[in-house]
Amino acid sequence: MPRFAANLTFLFTELPFMDRFAAAKEAGFDAVEVLFPYDFAAQEMRARLVAHDLAFVLQNTPPPNWAGGERGFAAVPGSEARFRSDFDRCLRYAGVLKPAHIHVMAGRAQGAVARATYLRNLRWACERAPHVSLTIEPLNEGDMPGYFLNDFALAAEIIDEVGAPNLGLQFDAYHAQIITEDLAATWEAYGPRAVHVQIAGVPGRHEPAGGAVDWPGFFAALDGSGYGGWVSAEYTPEAGTAEGLGWLAAAR
């Protein structure tokens, strides 16, 4: 059975942010992720993690202003200084929170110059933080128009070209199903590169139950492939978070 984590940016939003850690533990999660923790005190978050015996599995590189802001800068030509400054800020938070992975966001860009910028920034980041696991994640065009990394084959090429041992694939099942329309085949092809997995239902990005995905089959495929990382629930509950956790009980 996969090890499930709760994304506290998406789940338990009925509660104040700092109360979501206890709620996740009470609901049966042993780990959490926070996409953009930069508006909160890192030491207080760390105290909540320790108090509730929760692993911290993922944070994204800034931008901190997610609502209506840019979706990263790693592939955006001319934004190298901003990317590096933000990355160092991310590392300062990571030094306290100790995430298993940091997701390096590509941003909106296209073309050969963007590709070269992305490769250069990723190589710099991997060298800057050689003992930190960094991830890149393909996002679908419908949800994120213009995002540079919008294809799993491209992600594999980028990882190979960077050639760093601390760069891996963040495999979001929701995006994979929308991009390829065949989650099972996409996992078979690219799952061996995955160091972190996220899940959400298709369509709608709600609970991972029913819809276009055979979730019991996908969870079995994760186990069968030997994947040992976390599987983070990154979805918008249709009703309250607790009311929608039947999928978690079923998976267990």
NUFIKOL-719109 format. One record per residue (C-alpha): y, x, z; residue number from 1; residue in one letter. Coordinates in Angstrom, 3 decimals. Example, Ala and Ser with C-alpha at 12.3 -4.5 7.8 and 13.67 -1.06 7.14 Angstrom:
residues 2
+----------+----------+----------+-----+----+
:    north :     east :       up :   i : aa :
+----------+----------+----------+-----+----+
:   -4.500 :   12.300 :    7.800 :   1 :  A :
:   -1.060 :   13.670 :    7.140 :   2 :  S :
+----------+----------+----------+-----+----+
END
This chain:
residues 252
+----------+----------+----------+-----+----+
:    north :     east :       up :   i : aa :
+----------+----------+----------+-----+----+
:    0.000 :    0.000 :    0.000 :   1 :  M :
:    3.454 :    1.346 :   -0.842 :   2 :  P :
:    5.891 :    2.297 :    1.904 :   3 :  R :
:    8.820 :   -0.104 :    1.723 :   4 :  F :
:   12.465 :    0.615 :    2.573 :   5 :  A :
:   15.420 :   -1.763 :    2.820 :   6 :  A :
:   18.591 :   -1.181 :    0.854 :   7 :  N :
:   21.287 :   -2.053 :    3.401 :   8 :  L :
:   23.946 :   -2.337 :    0.715 :   9 :  T :
:   22.075 :   -5.360 :   -0.691 :  10 :  F :
:   20.032 :   -6.725 :    2.226 :  11 :  L :
:   21.069 :   -8.209 :    5.574 :  12 :  F :
:   24.643 :   -8.636 :    4.382 :  13 :  T :
:   24.845 :  -11.696 :    6.641 :  14 :  E :
:   25.362 :   -9.144 :    9.423 :  15 :  L :
:   27.988 :   -6.510 :   10.139 :  16 :  P :
:   26.937 :   -3.254 :    8.521 :  17 :  F :
:   25.921 :   -1.396 :   11.672 :  18 :  M :
:   23.726 :   -4.317 :   12.776 :  19 :  D :
:   21.660 :   -4.152 :    9.597 :  20 :  R :
:   19.645 :   -1.159 :   10.817 :  21 :  F :
:   18.123 :   -3.126 :   13.697 :  22 :  A :
:   17.549 :   -6.129 :   11.436 :  23 :  A :
:   15.671 :   -4.001 :    8.904 :  24 :  A :
:   13.414 :   -2.597 :   11.601 :  25 :  K :
:   12.767 :   -6.021 :   13.053 :  26 :  E :
:   11.864 :   -7.318 :    9.592 :  27 :  A :
:    9.182 :   -4.649 :    9.233 :  28 :  G :
:   10.887 :   -1.879 :    7.274 :  29 :  F :
:   10.399 :    1.723 :    8.361 :  30 :  D :
:   13.169 :    3.189 :    6.214 :  31 :  A :
:   16.549 :    2.282 :    4.766 :  32 :  V :
:   18.913 :    3.428 :    2.044 :  33 :  E :
:   22.670 :    2.971 :    1.706 :  34 :  V :
:   24.192 :    3.384 :   -1.713 :  35 :  L :
:   27.701 :    4.369 :   -0.608 :  36 :  F :
:   27.917 :    5.185 :    3.107 :  37 :  P :
:   31.344 :    6.777 :    2.862 :  38 :  Y :
:   33.336 :    3.948 :    4.456 :  39 :  D :
:   31.359 :    4.289 :    7.687 :  40 :  F :
:   31.081 :    6.943 :   10.377 :  41 :  A :
:   28.159 :    9.224 :    9.552 :  42 :  A :
:   27.417 :   10.010 :   13.198 :  43 :  Q :
:   27.244 :    6.325 :   14.107 :  44 :  E :
:   24.871 :    5.642 :   11.223 :  45 :  M :
:   22.717 :    8.557 :   12.315 :  46 :  R :
:   22.603 :    7.150 :   15.845 :  47 :  A :
:   21.380 :    3.793 :   14.495 :  48 :  R :
:   18.694 :    5.510 :   12.432 :  49 :  L :
:   17.425 :    7.395 :   15.456 :  50 :  V :
:   17.659 :    4.412 :   17.812 :  51 :  A :
:   15.551 :    2.252 :   15.510 :  52 :  H :
:   13.198 :    4.994 :   14.317 :  53 :  D :
:   14.179 :    4.578 :   10.663 :  54 :  L :
:   13.917 :    7.147 :    7.901 :  55 :  A :
:   16.962 :    7.459 :    5.650 :  56 :  F :
:   15.734 :    7.706 :    2.089 :  57 :  V :
:   18.688 :    7.601 :   -0.305 :  58 :  L :
:   22.421 :    7.722 :   -0.791 :  59 :  Q :
:   24.423 :    7.892 :   -4.015 :  60 :  N :
:   27.057 :   10.403 :   -4.901 :  61 :  T :
:   30.526 :    8.831 :   -4.724 :  62 :  P :
:   32.708 :    7.067 :   -6.011 :  63 :  P :
:   33.340 :    5.524 :   -2.609 :  64 :  P :
:   35.335 :    2.697 :   -4.208 :  65 :  N :
:   32.336 :    0.952 :   -5.768 :  66 :  W :
:   33.934 :   -2.462 :   -6.232 :  67 :  A :
:   35.529 :   -2.296 :   -9.653 :  68 :  G :
:   35.490 :    1.506 :   -9.655 :  69 :  G :
:   33.801 :    4.093 :  -11.818 :  70 :  E :
:   30.021 :    4.520 :  -11.798 :  71 :  R :
:   29.972 :    8.236 :  -11.234 :  72 :  G :
:   31.360 :   11.219 :  -13.089 :  73 :  F :
:   28.478 :   13.606 :  -13.818 :  74 :  A :
:   28.466 :   12.909 :  -17.580 :  75 :  A :
:   32.176 :   12.197 :  -18.017 :  76 :  V :
:   33.951 :   14.998 :  -19.928 :  77 :  P :
:   37.079 :   16.186 :  -18.189 :  78 :  G :
:   35.944 :   14.925 :  -14.776 :  79 :  S :
:   34.115 :   18.048 :  -13.674 :  80 :  E :
:   36.507 :   18.797 :  -10.822 :  81 :  A :
:   36.266 :   15.221 :   -9.525 :  82 :  R :
:   32.475 :   15.321 :   -9.764 :  83 :  F :
:   32.227 :   18.566 :   -7.830 :  84 :  R :
:   34.647 :   17.458 :   -5.150 :  85 :  S :
:   32.768 :   14.187 :   -4.706 :  86 :  D :
:   29.434 :   15.971 :   -4.655 :  87 :  F :
:   30.582 :   18.232 :   -1.845 :  88 :  D :
:   31.779 :   15.182 :    0.079 :  89 :  R :
:   28.359 :   13.636 :   -0.427 :  90 :  C :
:   26.701 :   16.778 :    0.932 :  91 :  L :
:   28.825 :   16.605 :    4.073 :  92 :  R :
:   27.544 :   13.084 :    4.755 :  93 :  Y :
:   24.015 :   14.112 :    3.845 :  94 :  A :
:   24.190 :   16.906 :    6.387 :  95 :  G :
:   24.433 :   14.232 :    9.082 :  96 :  V :
:   22.367 :   11.406 :    7.568 :  97 :  L :
:   19.604 :   13.651 :    6.183 :  98 :  K :
:   18.554 :   11.484 :    3.210 :  99 :  P :
:   15.286 :   12.148 :    1.446 : 100 :  A :
:   17.158 :   11.957 :   -1.892 : 101 :  H :
:   20.659 :   11.900 :   -3.332 : 102 :  I :
:   21.193 :    9.907 :   -6.530 : 103 :  H :
:   23.625 :   11.668 :   -8.878 : 104 :  V :
:   25.401 :    8.990 :  -10.915 : 105 :  M :
:   26.140 :    9.765 :  -14.560 : 106 :  A :
:   29.075 :    7.440 :  -15.207 : 107 :  G :
:   30.244 :    5.785 :  -18.399 : 108 :  R :
:   30.253 :    8.194 :  -21.340 : 109 :  A :
:   28.646 :    8.702 :  -24.740 : 110 :  Q :
:   27.880 :   11.421 :  -27.234 : 111 :  G :
:   26.972 :   15.071 :  -27.397 : 112 :  A :
:   29.888 :   16.265 :  -25.280 : 113 :  V :
:   28.919 :   13.848 :  -22.507 : 114 :  A :
:   25.333 :   15.087 :  -22.678 : 115 :  R :
:   26.430 :   18.701 :  -22.387 : 116 :  A :
:   28.728 :   17.795 :  -19.483 : 117 :  T :
:   25.887 :   15.997 :  -17.712 : 118 :  Y :
:   23.533 :   18.945 :  -18.101 : 119 :  L :
:   26.154 :   21.388 :  -16.874 : 120 :  R :
:   27.052 :   19.302 :  -13.827 : 121 :  N :
:   23.427 :   18.641 :  -12.911 : 122 :  L :
:   22.587 :   22.338 :  -13.105 : 123 :  R :
:   25.592 :   23.095 :  -10.896 : 124 :  W :
:   24.560 :   20.415 :   -8.376 : 125 :  A :
:   20.955 :   21.617 :   -8.243 : 126 :  C :
:   22.150 :   25.143 :   -7.557 : 127 :  E :
:   24.759 :   23.940 :   -5.075 : 128 :  R :
:   22.148 :   22.105 :   -3.000 : 129 :  A :
:   18.825 :   23.840 :   -3.736 : 130 :  P :
:   17.061 :   22.329 :   -0.722 : 131 :  H :
:   18.173 :   18.754 :   -1.441 : 132 :  V :
:   16.166 :   16.389 :   -3.647 : 133 :  S :
:   18.472 :   15.026 :   -6.361 : 134 :  L :
:   17.640 :   12.076 :   -8.596 : 135 :  T :
:   18.883 :   10.519 :  -11.825 : 136 :  I :
:   18.303 :    6.852 :  -12.666 : 137 :  E :
:   18.399 :    5.025 :  -16.024 : 138 :  P :
:   20.447 :    1.804 :  -15.810 : 139 :  L :
:   20.260 :   -1.050 :  -18.296 : 140 :  N :
:   23.131 :   -1.694 :  -20.684 : 141 :  E :
:   23.515 :   -5.343 :  -19.718 : 142 :  G :
:   24.280 :   -4.604 :  -16.084 : 143 :  D :
:   26.096 :   -1.331 :  -16.712 : 144 :  M :
:   27.723 :   -1.271 :  -20.174 : 145 :  P :
:   28.513 :    2.205 :  -21.427 : 146 :  G :
:   26.529 :    4.021 :  -18.741 : 147 :  Y :
:   25.386 :    7.343 :  -20.158 : 148 :  F :
:   21.841 :    7.368 :  -18.770 : 149 :  L :
:   20.406 :    4.149 :  -20.196 : 150 :  N :
:   16.944 :    5.228 :  -21.360 : 151 :  D :
:   13.843 :    6.673 :  -19.693 : 152 :  F :
:   13.063 :    9.049 :  -22.534 : 153 :  A :
:   16.578 :   10.469 :  -22.209 : 154 :  L :
:   16.111 :   10.848 :  -18.455 : 155 :  A :
:   12.896 :   12.800 :  -19.033 : 156 :  A :
:   14.652 :   15.057 :  -21.553 : 157 :  E :
:   17.515 :   15.729 :  -19.151 : 158 :  I :
:   15.178 :   16.563 :  -16.264 : 159 :  I :
:   13.224 :   18.950 :  -18.480 : 160 :  D :
:   16.336 :   20.632 :  -19.844 : 161 :  E :
:   17.877 :   21.124 :  -16.406 : 162 :  V :
:   14.553 :   22.557 :  -15.289 : 163 :  G :
:   15.343 :   22.512 :  -11.581 : 164 :  A :
:   12.581 :   21.875 :   -9.029 : 165 :  P :
:   14.885 :   19.669 :   -6.962 : 166 :  N :
:   15.757 :   17.194 :   -9.751 : 167 :  L :
:   13.539 :   14.151 :  -10.221 : 168 :  G :
:   13.448 :   10.614 :  -11.582 : 169 :  L :
:   14.656 :    7.583 :   -9.648 : 170 :  Q :
:   12.533 :    4.768 :  -11.081 : 171 :  F :
:   14.127 :    1.353 :  -10.694 : 172 :  D :
:   11.579 :   -1.286 :  -11.686 : 173 :  A :
:   14.278 :   -3.867 :  -12.385 : 174 :  Y :
:   16.064 :   -1.616 :  -14.850 : 175 :  H :
:   12.769 :   -0.417 :  -16.331 : 176 :  A :
:   11.623 :   -3.962 :  -17.123 : 177 :  Q :
:   14.936 :   -4.869 :  -18.739 : 178 :  I :
:   15.227 :   -1.634 :  -20.737 : 179 :  I :
:   11.639 :   -1.505 :  -22.025 : 180 :  T :
:   10.284 :   -5.038 :  -21.436 : 181 :  E :
:    7.041 :   -3.401 :  -20.244 : 182 :  D :
:    7.223 :   -2.158 :  -16.661 : 183 :  L :
:    3.545 :   -1.243 :  -16.484 : 184 :  A :
:    3.655 :    0.988 :  -19.566 : 185 :  A :
:    6.942 :    2.550 :  -18.464 : 186 :  T :
:    5.468 :    3.456 :  -15.088 : 187 :  W :
:    2.392 :    4.903 :  -16.770 : 188 :  E :
:    4.586 :    7.063 :  -19.011 : 189 :  A :
:    7.265 :    8.164 :  -16.556 : 190 :  Y :
:    5.872 :    7.471 :  -13.094 : 191 :  G :
:    4.597 :   11.043 :  -12.647 : 192 :  P :
:    8.241 :   12.183 :  -12.683 : 193 :  R :
:    9.350 :    9.652 :  -10.063 : 194 :  A :
:   10.352 :   10.794 :   -6.605 : 195 :  V :
:   11.912 :    7.475 :   -5.561 : 196 :  H :
:   11.257 :    3.852 :   -6.591 : 197 :  V :
:   13.420 :    0.741 :   -6.280 : 198 :  Q :
:   12.444 :   -2.888 :   -6.883 : 199 :  I :
:   14.117 :   -6.210 :   -7.668 : 200 :  A :
:   13.024 :   -9.359 :   -9.459 : 201 :  G :
:   13.559 :   -9.940 :  -13.177 : 202 :  V :
:   15.542 :  -11.952 :  -14.123 : 203 :  P :
:   18.319 :  -12.295 :  -11.565 : 204 :  G :
:   17.804 :   -9.203 :   -9.411 : 205 :  R :
:   16.512 :  -11.350 :   -6.560 : 206 :  H :
:   13.314 :  -11.003 :   -4.509 : 207 :  E :
:   10.471 :   -9.080 :   -6.198 : 208 :  P :
:    8.207 :  -12.085 :   -6.589 : 209 :  A :
:    7.140 :  -13.846 :   -9.776 : 210 :  G :
:    9.366 :  -13.783 :  -12.824 : 211 :  G :
:    8.703 :  -11.311 :  -15.627 : 212 :  A :
:    6.868 :   -8.770 :  -13.459 : 213 :  V :
:    3.342 :   -8.748 :  -12.072 : 214 :  D :
:    4.378 :   -7.380 :   -8.692 : 215 :  W :
:    0.908 :   -7.121 :   -7.124 : 216 :  P :
:   -0.162 :   -5.260 :  -10.268 : 217 :  G :
:    2.832 :   -2.929 :  -10.069 : 218 :  F :
:    2.241 :   -2.145 :   -6.405 : 219 :  F :
:   -1.422 :   -1.460 :   -7.209 : 220 :  A :
:   -0.331 :    0.848 :  -10.034 : 221 :  A :
:    1.890 :    2.775 :   -7.607 : 222 :  L :
:   -1.058 :    3.254 :   -5.267 : 223 :  D :
:   -3.400 :    4.097 :   -8.117 : 224 :  G :
:   -1.067 :    6.747 :   -9.475 : 225 :  S :
:   -0.905 :    8.536 :   -6.148 : 226 :  G :
:    2.817 :    7.894 :   -5.693 : 227 :  Y :
:    3.607 :    8.699 :   -2.081 : 228 :  G :
:    7.355 :    8.128 :   -1.911 : 229 :  G :
:    9.351 :    5.171 :   -0.669 : 230 :  W :
:    9.790 :    1.871 :   -2.509 : 231 :  V :
:   13.228 :    0.476 :   -1.740 : 232 :  S :
:   14.046 :   -3.215 :   -1.905 : 233 :  A :
:   17.352 :   -3.236 :   -3.790 : 234 :  E :
:   17.974 :   -6.877 :   -4.610 : 235 :  Y :
:   20.337 :   -9.748 :   -3.899 : 236 :  T :
:   18.545 :  -12.353 :   -1.742 : 237 :  P :
:   18.574 :  -15.842 :   -3.188 : 238 :  E :
:   19.164 :  -17.266 :    0.295 : 239 :  A :
:   19.171 :  -15.367 :    3.576 : 240 :  G :
:   17.500 :  -11.967 :    3.659 : 241 :  T :
:   14.896 :  -12.892 :    6.289 : 242 :  A :
:   14.020 :  -16.148 :    4.513 : 243 :  E :
:   13.168 :  -14.235 :    1.348 : 244 :  G :
:   10.822 :  -11.625 :    2.791 : 245 :  L :
:    7.628 :  -13.434 :    1.925 : 246 :  G :
:    7.037 :  -10.859 :   -0.814 : 247 :  W :
:    6.887 :   -8.121 :    1.838 : 248 :  L :
:    4.260 :   -9.945 :    3.870 : 249 :  A :
:    2.259 :  -10.611 :    0.699 : 250 :  A :
:    2.384 :   -6.982 :   -0.348 : 251 :  A :
:    0.978 :   -5.984 :    3.009 : 252 :  R :
+----------+----------+----------+-----+----+
END
